[in-house]
Amino acid sequence: MFAEVVAIFSAMGWSGDSVLVRLGLRKSNIFAAMLVSYTVSVTCIWTYLLLTTPFDFLRSPAMPYFLVSGCLQPLFARALYYEALTRMGVSRAGPLRAPSRCLPPLSP
């Protein structure tokens, strides 16, 4: 039952995020939305990681690749998603955010 509750709250959070970003984009631009959203995400994720994970993971030789990937992917994804929000609206841009959820059931 806990997993279902987490999934419902996650879906509510994503939908709330979409609506709030759409409202914010009326008076601002995409780059400001990207900067604020990215900064908050990075701060929250790194704070959680540093509090709950041993520091040995930072010495991994693969860490620079993960850091670069983790920095670039959210910025590109947010830029495209926020552009879709301004052009198409929340109800049509939302399903474009994660089409990968549809692909695993279709793959053999």
C-alpha positions, 0 to 999 in steps of 0.5 A: 500500500505504501508504494501506491501512496507514493505513486499517487503523491508523485503524480500529484506533484508532477501535475502540480509542477506543470500547472504552476510552471505554466502559470509562472511562464505567463509573467516570465520566460523559459530560461528563468523557469529552467534556472529556478527549477534546476537549482531547487532540484539540484539542491534537494537531491544533493542534500539528500545524497550527502545526508544518506549516502557514504562519501565513497561513491564520490571517488568512483571513476565513473562519477564525472560522467554521471555528473555531466549527464545529470547536469545536461539531461535535466536542462535539455528536458526542462527547456523542451518541456517548458517550451511545449507548455507555452505552445501546447498547454499543460494537458497536451505537454504532460504526456510528452514528458515521459513516453519511456513509461509506455515503451517497456511493456511493448519491448520483448 
